[in-house]
Amino acid sequence: MTKAEIVDNVHSTLGLTKKDIAKVVDDVFVSIKSNILAKEKIKISGFGNFEVKLRGRRVGRNPKTGEEKVIEPRNVVVFVPSQLLKNKINGK
């Protein structure tokens, strides 16, 4: 799903102008991005959590050549779905 599709879905539900909805959607994403960049945990009730975690140093392998290479530590964004969302996905 794209940002434009999100705007279209909200527009069909609420009937506000697409321009206003696009502004709100953009503001929500800017807020989420700024919190991720600040390495703060984001909790969205009924949906899930976003957080930044440090992946440690490890040895990786080039699948084509088999050559081993050290992959340096890095930050990654992790999403953990809420139990409610997990249950809906699994039909419970």
C-alpha positions in Angstrom: 0.0 0.0 0.0 1.3 3.4 -0.9 0.9 6.7 0.8 -1.5 7.8 -2.0 -3.6 4.7 -1.4 -3.8 5.5 2.4 -5.0 9.0 1.5 -7.6 7.6 -0.9 -8.9 5.1 1.8 -9.2 7.8 4.5 -10.8 10.2 1.9 -13.5 7.6 1.1 -14.1 7.0 4.8 -14.1 10.6 6.1 -14.9 12.6 3.1 -12.4 15.4 3.9 -10.4 16.9 1.1 -7.5 14.8 -0.2 -5.2 17.8 0.3 -6.1 17.9 4.0 -5.8 14.2 4.5 -2.4 14.1 2.7 -1.2 16.8 5.1 -2.3 14.8 8.1 -0.7 11.6 6.7 2.5 13.4 6.0 2.6 14.9 9.5 2.0 11.4 11.0 4.9 10.0 9.0 7.2 12.9 9.9 6.4 12.4 13.6 7.1 8.7 13.3 10.4 9.3 11.4 11.6 11.9 13.9 11.0 9.6 16.8 12.8 6.7 15.1 15.7 9.0 14.3 15.8 10.0 18.0 15.8 6.2 18.8 12.6 6.4 20.7 10.1 3.5 20.9 6.8 4.1 19.1 3.8 2.3 20.4 0.6 2.3 18.3 -2.2 0.6 20.3 -3.8 -2.3 18.4 -1.2 -2.1 15.7 2.4 -2.6 17.1 5.7 -1.1 18.1 8.5 0.4 16.2 12.0 0.6 17.7 15.6 1.0 16.8 17.9 -1.9 17.8 21.6 -2.4 17.3 22.6 -5.4 15.3 25.9 -6.6 16.4 29.1 -7.3 14.4 28.9 -10.6 12.5 30.4 -12.6 9.8 28.4 -12.7 6.5 29.0 -14.7 3.4 28.8 -13.7 -0.2 26.4 -16.3 -1.6 27.9 -16.1 -5.1 31.6 -16.6 -4.2 31.3 -18.0 -0.6 33.8 -15.3 0.5 33.4 -14.3 4.2 33.1 -10.7 5.1 32.7 -8.9 8.4 29.5 -6.9 8.7 29.9 -4.0 11.1 27.4 -3.2 13.8 24.5 -1.1 12.6 21.1 0.2 13.8 18.0 -1.3 12.3 14.3 -0.4 12.7 12.2 -3.3 14.0 8.5 -3.7 13.9 6.7 -6.0 16.4 3.0 -6.4 15.7 0.6 -6.2 18.7 -1.1 -9.3 20.0 -4.4 -8.0 18.7 -3.0 -7.7 15.2 -1.3 -11.1 15.4 -4.6 -12.7 16.4 -6.5 -11.0 13.5 -3.8 -12.2 11.1 -4.2 -15.8 12.4 -8.0 -15.7 12.3 -8.5 -15.8 16.1 
